[in-house]
Amino acid sequence: MKVRKLLLGSLFILLLGVVVACSNGDDETNGETEDTTAGEANTETEAAGDDTELVGDVVIDGSGTVYPLMAKIAEEYMINEEQNVSVEVSRAGTSAGFKKFLVEDGTDFNNASRQIKDEETEIVDELGMEVKELKVALDGLTFVINPENDWAKEISAEDIKEIFLASSSVEKWSDLNPDWPDEEINKYGPNENHGTYEFFFENVLDEEDLKDDVDLQQEYSTLVNLISDDKNGIAFFGYGYYANNTDQLQAVSIDFGEGAVEPSLETIAEDGPYADFTRPVFTYMNVDHAKEKAQVLDFSLYLLNNINQFAGETGFAPLPDVEVQATIDEIKSLQ
């Protein structure tokens, strides 16, 4: 009997040891799960720059001009930086994008090829939002023609206005130069949703009306196709769209009074000879979202730290490093 009790006791102790061991294994698994879950939960509130793995979404809309630059950076960020963060970049246009940005639970960033307007700033105040303007690059307003157009490769800034102004009598190429074809000039550009249209209207046309027959489009790709098929066409958009379609387009060199200047990354740089048609481009960040969602703040820092590298690759002139660093320091203060 004693032997039987001893054996049963030994068996009980052995089983108890197995149970404890299994229990300890479960605790380790649960600990890892809890740590991961806690890390995911904290991505909404923890500051960017720590070792926490980020998850979640970053939603960006706005300027079609800025789109290639932001899409490139978003792609690099998702591949090389944070594989569990989804960065969605759309291109409704600057003004249309602000309508999606300036609402409750709006987008995280709005790309813009112009600065925010007073009426948009009023909406910011009404909503009690905090918004941060981030200058990201320099762009050159570029006029493009069909590759077969061998006469209008150089045009004065004043003649550009004459082509598009409603008050102008210019309708044919020969109206600008009697040696040019006696053919109608077909005029194209982005529509009112785009900051490029507003820059052109305000800074080139001095807010005078366009001709009624200017064909305004929502998509820049449509403008590329129209000009590539139209020997008598001329259109305008950001330099990047020209740089990425040089096989279908040629850029017009603009004479601002001291000889024709071809748009390029060098000439559209700050204080370059193409300065009259050069403009900064931006993205606007919802600061409240950046404080609430770590992935938004983290993406903004990645954007600024890499912006000058990717600017040239997508057809933009880079900003001075000291200017970019000052903005980085401001964003880091949100951590």
N, C-alpha and C positions, 0 to 999 in steps of 0.2 A: 504493500500500500504506500509506504514511504517512497519507494522507488517510483511508483506511478505518479505520486504528487510532485516529486522532484522533476520528473520528465515533463509533466504538464506545466509546472512553473517555468521551466527553461524554455518550453515552447512559447509560453505567453510573453516572456521577456523578449524572445527573438522576434515574435510578431510585432510587439510594441516598438522595437527598434526599427523594423521595416516601415511601420506607419509613421513614425517620427521622421524618418529619412524622406519618405514620400511627401510628408507635410512640408518639410523644409524646402524640397524641390519646388513645390507649388508656390511657396512664399517668394522664392527667388524670381519665378516667372511673373508672379503678380507684381513684384517690385519693379521689374522691367516695364511691365504694362503700365503701371501707375506713373512711372517716370516719363514714358512716352506720351501718355495722355496728358500729364501735367504740362509737358513741353508744348504739346499742340494747343492746349488751352491758353497757355501763357503767350502764344504768338500774337494774340490780340492786344496784349498789354505791355509785354516786355520791350525794352528798347532794342533797336537793331544794333548789331555789332558784337553781341555775345555769342556763345557757342550753341545756343538753342537752335534746333532745326526748325525752320519756318515752313508753315503751310498756309494755304489760303489763296485769295485772289487779289489782283491789282487790276483795276478797270480804268482804261484810258480811252478818250475819244477826242475829237476836235479836228484840227487842221490837216487837210490832205497834203499840204506842203511839208509839214513836219513828220508826217506818217512814216516815210522810208527810214528816217533816222531813228525814230522811236521804236519802230518794228524791229530794226536791227539790234538795238540795245536790249529790247525785251527778249529776243531770241537768245542772245548771248547770255543774258542773266539766267534764263530758265535752263540752259544747257550746262553752263559752267559754274553757276553760283548757287542757285536754289532750285533743285529739280522738283520740289513739292509745292512751288508757288506758280500759279497760273497767271500770266500777264496778258491780258486781252487788250489789243490795240485796234481801234476803229478809226474811221476818217469821215465823219459827218460834215466836216467843215468847221472853221473857227466859231462862227456865230451859232450854228446849230449845236456845236459841242458845248458851248457855254450854257445853252438851255438845258442840257442834260447834267451839267456840272452844278449849276446854281439852283438846286432843288434839295429837299430833304432826301437823304440817302442817295445822293447823286454819285457821279463817277468820282474816282480818286484823283485823277489828273485830267486837265483839258489842254491839249496842244493848241497853240495859237500862233498865227503868222502876223499878228498885230497885238498891241497891248489891250488890256481889258478896258472897256468903255465906262464912262461915268454912270450910265444907266445900269450897267452890269454890276458896278461897284455898289450902287444903291441896293440891289437885290442881295448882295453879300451882307450888307448892314442889316437889312430887314430880316434875314434868316439867322443873324447872329453867328455867321460863319467866320472862320479865320482862314484866309487864303494867302499863299505865298507864291510870288512870281519868280520863276526860275528861267533866266535867259540861258538858252542852250547852244546857239550857233548864230552865224550870219548867213543870209541868203541873198542872192542877186536876182532881182526881177529880170527874167530873160524872155526875149522876143525870138520866136523861132519861125522858120520858113521851110518849105519843101526843098529837098536836096537838089532838085532840078531848077530851082530859082537861082539864076546866075547873075541877076541884076541888082537885087536889093540886099546884098550882103553887108552893106554899110548904110545906115540911115541916121540922120541927126535926131536928137531928142525932140526937137521941135516938130519934125516931120512925123514922128511917132504920135504925137498929140493930134496932128492934122488928120492922120489916118482914122483915129477913133472918135474924135470930137463931133458931136451933133452939129455944132455951129460951123464946121469946116465944109468947104466945097469939094474936098478931095474925095473922089470915088474910084478913080482908076490909077494904076501905077504911073501912067503917063502924066497924070496931074502933078506928080511929085518931080518927075524928070521926063522931058519929052523924048529922051532916048529909050525910055522903058516901055514895056508893052502897053498897048491900048486895051487893057483888060481890067475888069472889075477886081478890086481888092476884096477878098473874102476874109472877114475879120472874126476871130474866135477868142474866147477867154473863159475863165471860171466864173460861176454865177455868184450871187450875192451872199451865199452861205460861207464863202471863203474869204479869209483875211487878205488873200492875194488880190482879189477883186477890190476890196476896200483900200488897200495900199495904192493900187493903180488909180483908183478913182480920186483919192485924196491927194496923193503926192505927185502923180504924173499929170492928171487931168485937172488938178486944182478944183475938184468937186464940181466940174461942169459936166453936163449930160453926155452920155455916149450916144453914138448913132443907133438908130432903131434896129438896124440890120446886123448888129454884132451878135453872133451866135454864142450864147453863154451856156456853159455845160457844168454839171455837177461833178463829173469824174474827169480827173486829169488824163487818165488813160484814153478817154474818148477824144480829148484834144490832140493827143499824140497821133491817134489814128486819122483824125480829120486832116491834119496838116500833112501827114505822110502820103495822103491820097489827093492833095489839092495843091497844084503848082502855083496857084494864085492866092494861097492862104497865108495868113500871119496870125499867130496866137501869142499869148503871154502866160507864163507861170513861173514857178521857182526854178532856180538853176539845176537843182537835183534831178528834176524830171527830164531836162534836156541832157544832162550828163549821163543818164541811164538809157538814153534813146538816141545816141549819136548816129546810129545806123539808119535811123528813119528821119532825122531832123538835122538842120543846121542852124546855128545861132547867129543872130544879127549883131554885128558890131555897132555900138552906139557912139555917135560923135556928140560929146557934151560941150564942144567948143574948142577943144584942143587936140582934135584928131580922134579917129574912131578907136573905141576900146572894146575888145572882145571879152565877154564875161568868162571868168575862170576862177578857180579857187584863190589865185593870187590877186586878181583885180577886184574881187568882191570882198576882200579882207578889209578890216577896219582901216579907214583913211586911204583906201585904194582908189585908183583912177575911175572905178565904176561906182563910186560912193553914192552918186545921186540916185541910183536905182538899187542900192544895197539897204537891207533892213535886218534888224535882229528878229529871231524867232524864239518862242517861249513855250514852256509848259507851266500851267498853274496847278499847284498842289493844294488839296483840301487838308489843311494843317490838323484839323480835328480828327480826320481819318488817320493821318500819320501818327498821331498820339495814341489812337485807339488800336491800330492794327500795325504790328511790328513790320510786316512785310511791305507795307506802303512806305514807311520810313527807310527801310533797308534798300528798297528799290531806288528811292530818290538819291541815296548816297552812292549807290552803284552807278546810276545815271551820271551824276556829276563827276565822279572819279574817272569815268571812261568816255565822257562826252567828246573830248577833243580827239581821241583816237578814232572814233567812229564817224565824226563829222565829215572829214574829208572823204571817207569811203562811200558816203551817201550823198555827196554833192553840196556840202556846206563848208564854209570857211570857219575855222576854229576861233574860239574866244581867247583873249589873253589869259595865261595860266593864273596870274594873280587875281583876276576877276573871278575865275571859277573857284579858286581856293577860298576866297572870301565868302562865296555862297555856301560852300561845303561847311565852313565854320559856323555859319548861321544855322544850317540844318542840323548839325551835330548838337547844337544847344537845345534841340527838342528832345534829345535822348534822356 
